[in-house]
Amino acid sequence: MHKDQAPILFGMPGSLYTAKARSYLRKARIAYEERCVGDPRFHAEIAPKIGRFIMPVVEMPGGVVLQDTADIIDHFEAAGQGPWRAAPENPVMRVIAGVLDLFGGEGLLRPAMHYRWNFDAENLEFLRADFCAALAPAGDADVHATVFGVASARMRKAMAAFGVTPQTQPAIEASYGEFLALFEAHLAGAPYLLGGRPTLADYGFIGPLFAHLARDPYPAQLMKRQAPRVWRWVERMNAPDLNAGEYVSADASVFTESPPTLMALLRFVAQDFLPDLAAQVAFANRWLDERPDIEVGSNGCPRPGDRSIGFANFAWRGHELRVAVMPYRFFMLQRIQDAFAQAEQSARGVIEDLFDDVGLSPLLTLRTRRRVERRNYLEVWGATQS
């Protein structure tokens, strides 16, 4: 890649985390080129460099490669690019943004996977065309049949690992319906989650809410019927400007206090997502206790690219869920706790009171015995945490 060329975003239109990176690049007004992961260069050069087939990946001019949405956003934020910072300057809102970033990327996986893979009559032909175009753009019908068969089987297996089963589907739909109603109500007062401009909170939400839930045929119609403001927010998050003309008095500022509708969303996160996160942390700590000799910089698994260390069980909406435990989630949790630790004492007091009110206090202390770090594009175990 020539040093004067624009960054290249490797991903696919239907990819949740590609949607997050794409939205950020557009809002930060960073000129980029998007290519699919079926591009021969991705297979020949990029995937071997990062050690696994994963997206999104940004290749910078000069050849530096960034992988993972958090690393991509951090890179451009450090360079001071774009009209707005993704992380709010207000320390209370910065911590809240981290919570919603975590919830969007991890807590909305169940409805995202359910509404994509359990409505074949409406979705399947769209998904087949979408996946084949991105994964094997030069393939013929036989290649496409094989590629989509493998991808579909892999994603349906992943869906079950997130706790989506025939038994839990009604509860997942009820949960998503509650979430949509809360987000819809919140957007009556502001164009973005934390006020007049996008933040990490919005980038966390846009992944599932665009790539799966506003783009796949069945959930797209569901969103338009039940939550038109949410659908409009999805459209807004894919525009390079604020795109908030219907909010005639809005400016680009971030909230300094949490409105009731935001508090209601945070209560939902506490009730719907915290049990999952707590169960995964508890499992990870037992797993680490059984493996005291894991070297710093290793994931402790048979393969360096493994993303899961096992399965945790927890009670959720009248069901016993069994979900894959992924250390990446702990990496995102640490970012919330690090932002809290960096805040001044007065701000920490405000955060503690707010989190106590909405039921999120455990997020400030819930941690694995060892930190999760990202080294060489992988999640690995770092030093012991106090």
JOURFEN-V692797 format. One record per pair of residues at least 12 apart in sequence whose ideal C-beta (glycine too) atoms are under 6 Angstrom apart, sorted by the first residue. I is the first residue (numbers start at 1). J is the second residue. Records with the same first field share a line. If there is no record, write none. Layout:
I=J ; J
This chain:
1=59 ; 63
3=61 ; 62
5=61
6=31 ; 32 ; 33
7=32 ; 58 ; 60
8=33 ; 35 ; 59
9=32 ; 34 ; 56 ; 58
10=35 ; 37 ; 42 ; 57
11=55 ; 56
12=36 ; 37 ; 134
14=130 ; 211
15=55 ; 211
16=207 ; 208 ; 211
17=56 ; 69 ; 207
18=55 ; 56
19=206 ; 207 ; 210 ; 211
20=69 ; 203 ; 206 ; 207
21=56 ; 69 ; 72
23=203 ; 206 ; 237
24=73 ; 203
26=240
27=198
28=76 ; 81 ; 82
29=82 ; 240
30=81
36=134
37=55
38=134 ; 135 ; 136 ; 137
49=65
50=67 ; 377
51=305 ; 377
52=305
58=72
67=377
73=86
84=197
86=199 ; 200
87=200
88=199 ; 254
91=343 ; 347
92=347 ; 350 ; 351
93=194 ; 254
94=339
95=339 ; 340 ; 351
97=199 ; 200 ; 201
98=335 ; 336 ; 339
99=336
100=193 ; 201 ; 204
101=200 ; 201 ; 204
102=332
103=269 ; 273
104=204 ; 205
105=204 ; 207
106=329
107=273
108=208
109=162
110=162 ; 163 ; 164 ; 172
111=172 ; 176
112=208 ; 212
113=159 ; 162 ; 164
114=164 ; 172
115=213 ; 219
116=212 ; 216
117=156 ; 159
119=218
122=217 ; 218
123=216 ; 217 ; 218
126=217
128=148
131=148 ; 151
132=144 ; 147 ; 148
135=147
161=324
162=323
163=321 ; 323
168=319
171=317 ; 319
175=272
180=226 ; 227
182=264 ; 265 ; 268
183=230
184=227 ; 229 ; 230
185=261
186=261 ; 265
187=229 ; 233
191=244 ; 247 ; 250
194=254 ; 255
195=253 ; 254 ; 255
196=250 ; 251 ; 252 ; 253
197=252
206=237
209=234
210=234
214=231 ; 234
263=358
266=358
267=358
270=358 ; 359 ; 360
275=314 ; 316
279=312 ; 314
280=312 ; 325
281=366 ; 368
283=312 ; 325
284=325 ; 368
285=368 ; 369
287=309
288=369
294=381
296=382
297=375 ; 380
298=380
299=380
304=378
307=326
308=324 ; 326
309=325
310=325
311=324
312=325
327=372 ; 379
328=379
330=368 ; 372
331=372
340=364
367=385
370=382 ; 384
371=385
